[in-house]
Every structure is written in C-alpha cells, then in structure tokens.
C-alpha cells in the first residue's frame, strides 16, 4: 500500500463519504484473518434477583479480595460485566508463581484484566506454562505440577493448564497428548479427582476437567464426557445444588458444575430436583449483608462468606446469564489485519464524520467489525451492510445508524464477551 503522511490521510478520510465501501466484506481467503467463534443466545434469562446478586458479588470480590486474590477478582468482575478492569496487585503476583496452577490462574486473571500474559515483567508466562508439558515417559502430555518440570500427580493442574493455554492462545503444545493424559485419569465412576494418587472423584475437579476438554473440542456426546456428566448427576443434592455425593450442596461445587454444563451446551436449569434448581441453590448461598456468597447453609465453621465460594457462585450465575462458560468468554481473540480503508484510518489516527473528527480509539470497534464482517453473526452482517437497524423505543420504530455503539454490540454478540485484542504489529 502507498504510504501517506498523517495530515494527508486525515484530509482524505471521511466516514460519511467513504465508510460504506470500506465496510463491505473483504474476501477472507486473502485476508489472513483468524477464525472466530460465534456466540449463541443466553441459556436462560437472568432474574433480577440473580442479576443483582451477581453484580454484588463482583463488587465484593474487587473490594474485599482485590489484593488477596487479584487474579480471581478480575475473573469475577469480567464474568459479571464483560469489562476488563486493571489491578496493579495482579502484577505483584508474578514473583510468586512456581506451580502450573499458579501460572494458569495468573494467565486467566491477566486476560480478564485486559493484560497480555504473553508479555509480562517475568516474560511470556503462556510459553512458560506450555514448556512445562512433558514430552516423553509414562506421563507424556502431562503439564508438570511445578513450572520447573517436577511433579506428575495433580489432575486439576492438567485441567487448569489446558484452560489457561486455550484461553490465552498464541502458543503450541501437544493438545492430543494433554487430553489423552487427562482422560487416562478418569475414574471408573466417570468422575475426576484432585490427584492421581487417589481414586476418589469429586464434582469440582470433574467440572474443571469437562471445561478443559470442551475447550479442546470434546462434546457432550463423547463417551468419556457423557460418563463424567452422569457422575455429576450423582453429586446433585435435593435442593438442586451440588456437593459431595449429593448430600449437602455448596456454592463452590454448584457454581463450577453449572459453568461446566454450560460449556457443553447443557442447560443446568433442566436438572431440577424436588427442592429446587441449580440457580435457586446458588441464590440460597447469597449473603445480602455483604454481597458475597456463603460456602454452604449448614452454619458450620467453614460455612461463611469467602473469596472462593463467591468466585465460584458468580461464575455459575454468569454462565446462566450469558449462556457461555467464563472460560469460553475469556478466549483471547487475536485480530491482526484491517482492510485497506480501516488501515488508512488507523494510520491517520482517526477520520472525519459529518464534520466531526473521531479518533482511532472511538472507531476501533467499527474497524474490526468492518474488516471482519464475515465473522459476525448473519444478523449483524445484515446490519453492517444496511448501515444501521430499526429498534423499538417507547413503542415507536427508530432507525439507528451504524456507528460506534452498534459496532461494539456486534462484536459482543458475535464473539461473546471475549477479549477483543487488535495487534497490527
């Protein structure tokens, strides 16, 4: 492409006169664009009570756990709002990372906070985690329990490493071997446990394994997945929640199981029990006084509000609200290309729109939607080509022209609430 000065480009570019042609789809076979995922409608409408509890949980996590659990506080905030919120405390965690699960939670927290875990003060943490995968021996495919390559016991470390690497992207590892190792440690009852040293299955680790395998492309009809789902059925309590052997439900198990079921396209609300549903069970743990969630309702020594119980309950409620697992929504979308028109706008730093100068930051979502139009849902492709859409406001049909607001909504609906990252370097 011929290069122009910023001043010359600014004089040339006008959204009102040139945008329609620029928003036309470019042939994807020549664009070099990455594949995207299309979001689906939410699995179930969120009740006002549930929506309020989810919002309160996000506030509680940020205020009460922002320095103690900065990674999970960021994940919960993103789960509830779809917004990335930077937290300086997260970067201070880098020096304390020694295990694979440490690295995995930091990567997930960084993605939720809008940071790139490939570029941190400690280097590329995504590559470091991938490097922990063993390539030979009886545990080939296993991500070592520790980043120094030692330890092969922890099943949950395998699941969380897969989740973090799939969400972060931008790295190669042996996915087939990783999945094979995980599936080889599925117990006879269909569930997964915490460590390979024990044959006991639990709902929490089974849920993590299912999320990891779903990100690798496994679906609910796969025999191993179906067996794990059947195990989770045995862990459901009478109140609709989940716990150990279905005796007493708790917020942790209920939240993560709900998220896992949603990741497999299963509506958890169809799993009803005489005493309620998974959602009603989650809401029963909500503590209105603090905004957090109790571990359980037994009144025992460990039954109170905690960071982990609030995290897991929020993850479950968010999955019900948005129809996607948080770990599907966190998937880092890499966009590395713009069509010719939007490349010129980018280089100019903005464009004129009906006599008003709009900066590149204002137009960024329009640029991505216009350049990746074929990745949008069919409904949004039609909106882009029509340069707007009709909406009903106050009982009247009103035409809303294509612009920054509609573009942002198009990206949300087409890519879930994924982190949209544009890297033109």
N, C-alpha and C positions, 0 to 999 in steps of 0.2 A: 504494500500500500504506500502511496505517496505521502510523505510526511509534511505537515503544515505547522506553522507556529500557533501557539495558543490563541493569540489575538485574531489570526486569520480564521481559525476554526470557530471561534466564538462569533465572528461575523457571519460565517456560513450557516451555522446550525440554528434552526428554528423548529421547535416541536410542532408548532401549529401548521407549518407548511410541509415538513419532511417526515414527520413521525409515522403517518400511515404506511408509507412504503417500507420504512425501517422495521415496523412491527410485523411484517409478513414473515412467514416461516422460511428459514434457510434450510436447504436440503441437508438432513442430518448425516448423510453419507459423506459429506465433505466438511462437516463442521468440527469433527473431532470431539463431540460433546459426550460427557459421561452419561451412563444410564441412570435414570431416576426411579423412584418408587412413587406410585400414585396412592394417595390416601383414600380411605373409604369413609362412609358416614359413621358417626359415633355409634358404638354398640347400643347405648341406651341413653336416653335423655337424663340429665342430672337434675335431681330435685333441688329446690332452693336450699333445703337443709344441708344436703350433701355438698353443694357448691360452696356454701358459706363455711362449712367445716374444712373443706379443702383449702380455701383461701386463708382461714385462720391458722391451719397447720403450717402453711408456707411462711406466714409471718412469724409464728412461734419458732420455727426452725432457724430463720435468719436472725431473729433477735436473741434466742437462747442458745443456739448451737452454732452460730456463725463462726466463732473462733474455736470451739471444741471439735466440731465436725464440719469444717468448711466445705469439704467435697460433697457430702450428703445434703447439706443445707442448700447448696447450689442446685443439686439434682431435684430436690423437692420444690424449690422455687420455680425451676423450669417446668417441672411436671404440672404445677398448678397454673402457671401463667403463660408458658411458652416464651418467656422472656429470659435473656441472659443477663445476669447481674454479677459484675466483677466483685471479687472479695480478696483483698490483699492477704488475708490469712491463709488462703489456699496456697499461694506461692511459698509460704514459710514451711509448708508440709514437705516440700521436695527433699529437704535434707534428711528426713526421717523415713524414707522409703527403702525397705530392704526385702520385702516379700512380694510375691506376684500379686497377691490380693491388695497390698498397699499400692502398687503401681496401677492396678486396674481401677481402684476407687478414685485415685488421683486423676487418671485419664477421663473417667466419666464426669468427675467434678469439673475438670477443665473445660470439657465440651459444653457442659451446662452453663458455665460462667462465660462462655464466648471466647475462651482462650484456645490456642492450638497446642495440644500436648506433644506435637512433633517438634515444637520449638519452645523449650523451657530453659531456665538458667542451668539446669542439670543436663541439658542435651535433649535428644529425641527419646522420650520415655516410651513411646509406642514401639520404636525399634528395639529398645532395651527389653521390653516385655516379650516381644516376638523372639528375641535372641535366647530367651530362657527355655524355648521349646527344645526338648531332647530329640535328636535325630537318629539315634541308634539304641540298641539294647532292648530289654524286655519292656521298658516304659517309653519306647519311641512314640512321639506325638504328644507326650505329657509336657505341660509347662511346669518346670521345676517350682517347688513351693517357694523357693527363695531366688532372688534375682542373680545370685552368684552361682546358680545351677545346681544347688543341693536340694534334696527332699523330693520324694515322689509319692507321698501319702495322701495329700489333700485333694479330694474330689471337687470340693467347692472352688479351690484355686483354679482348677481347669475350666470350670464353667465361667467364672468371672473373667479369666484371661480372654476367653473366646468372646465374651460380650464386649469387653473393652476394645479389643482389636477390631472387631467388626464395626463397632460404632465409630472408632477413630479413622479407620481406613488408611490408605496410603502406605500399606506395608504388606509384604508377602510372608506367609507362613504356611505350613503344611496343614490345610484345613481338614483334609480327609483323615490324616493321622490323628489330629486333635479330636475329631468326632469319634473315631474308632476307639481311642483310649477311653473317652467318656462313656461310650455305650458299653464297653467291656466291663465297666464297673457299675452297671445297673444291677440291682439286687433281684433275687428271684421273685419278690413280691411286686416288682415293677418300679419300685422307687429308687431313689439315690440317697446316699448318706453323706456325712461330712468327710469321712476318711476311709481309705481303702483297708485300714486295719480293723474295721468293724463292719458287720453285715446288717446293721440297723439302718432302716430308711426313715426319712422324715420329710414333712411337707415342704419345709423351707428350701432344703438342698435339692429336692426334686423339682421345685419351681425354677430354681436357678439353672438347673441342667436343661429344662424344657425351653427356657428363654434362649440359652446359648444355642441349642440345636435348631430352634426356629430361625435364628439369625443365619444359620448355616444352610437353611433351605428345607429342613425337615418339617413335615406337615402332620396334622392330627391323625391321618390315616396310616402313617408308617407304623408297623407292628410295635416297635420299641416305644414310640411316642404314645400309641394307644394304650399300651401296658402301663406306662407311667401315669397317664390320665386316670386309668382305672384305679391305680393306687391312691391318687389324690381323692377319689370318691370315698375311699375308706377312711380318710382323715377328716371328713366333714362332720361337724357337730350338729346337734339338733337345732341350734339357733341359726344355722346357715353358714357359720364361720368355719374356720379350720384350726386344727391343733394336733396334738399328739394322739394318734389312734382315734380321733374324733370324739375324745372325751370332753375336753373343755377347750373352747376356741380362744384364740388370742389375736391381737391386732397384727403382729408380725407375720404369722403364718397366713392369716386371711388375706392381708394385703398383697403378699408376694404371689400367692396362688392365683388370686384374681388377675394380677398382671400377667402371669404365665398363660392362663387360659385365654386372655385377650390376644396375646402374642400368637396364639394358634388359631385365631378366628372363632373361638368359642365364647358365647355369651354367658358369663358367670351367673347372671340372673335367672337362667333356666335351671340352675342347680338349687332348687328350692327344697327346704326342709320344713317339718311341721312348725318349727319355731321361727322361721324367717328365711332370708336370703343372704348371700354374701354381703350385699350392700347394707342391709339392715344390721347385720352383725358388726360391720365396720363402724357404723354410726353409733352403735351402743358403747363403743370404747371412747367416744369423743368426750373430752373434758371441757365444757363450755367456759369454765372459770379461767383456764389457762390458754385454751386454743390448741393444746396438744392432745395426744391420744394415749390412753392407758394401755398397758400391756394386756391386761385381761380384767375381768369384772369379779374376780374371786375375793378381792380385798387382802390378798397375801402380801408378803414382804416385798415382792417384786412386781406388784400389780399396778404401780403408779405410772404417771406420765414419764416418758423417756424419749430421748432422741431417736432411738432405733424403732420404737413402736410407732412414733409419729411419722417417721420416714416411711415405714412400710405401709401404714394405713393410708397415707397420702398417695403413695404410688398406686395402690389399689383403686382409690377413688378417682384418681386422674385417668387410669386406664378405662374405667367405666364412663367417665365424662367424654374423653376424646376418642375412644374406640381403638386406641393403639397402646401397646406397651410403651412405657417411658423409654425403653432401650431401643425400640423401633423409632421413636420420635427423635432420639438423640443422634441418630445416624448422621454422620458428618457429610453433607452434600458438597462435593467439590465441583465448582463451576470454573472453568479455566479459559473460556472463549466467549467473545462477543461478536455479533455480526458487524459489518463494516460501519453502518450508521452509528451504532452504540459505541464502537471503538473510537470513532471521531468525537462523540460526546464525552467519553471518558478522558481522552487526551486534552480536550478543551476545558475540562473541569466543570462542564455544565452545558446548558442550552437555553435559548430564549423560548418562552411560551407565552404567546399573546402579549408581547411587550414586557414580560417579566422574566428576569434571569433566574433560572433554577439551577442550584448547584448539583454536582455529581451525586453527593450523598442523598439528595432528595430524589434523584432519578434512578438510583441503583436498582430498586426492585423492578421498575419499568424496563430497565436494560436487560435484566436476567429473564423476565417474562417474555420480552420481545425476542430475545436471542434464542431462547429455549422453548418456543411456543409449542412445538410438537411434544414436549414433555409435560405440558399442562393437561389437566383433565379436559375431555371433549367440551364440557360446558364453558370452561374458561377460554379454550381456544376460540370458541364462537364469540365470546365477549371481546376478546382482543381484536378479532377481525371486524367486529361490528363497531369498534371504538367506543364501547360502553354497554350499559344494560339498563333495563327498566326495573325499578324497585317500587314497592308499595309503601308509601309513607302517609300516615294519617288517613288511610282509606283512599288515597289518590296515587295513581301511577306517575312516577317521576323518573325522567331519564338522567342517569348518572354517567357522565363521560369518562372514558378510560383515563386513568391518571394514577398518581402515587398510591392512593387508598385502595383502589381496585387491584392494582398490581400486587400490593402486599397481601391482600386477601387471596388472590390467585395462587401465590406461592404457598401460603398456608394450606389451602385446600388441596393443592396438587402434590405437595411434598410433606404433608402432615405439618407438624410444628418443628420440623427438622432445623438444625443449624444450617443456614444457607451461607456458605463461605465462597467468596469470589476471589480467586487468586490469578491475576493476569501476568505474574512474573514469568 
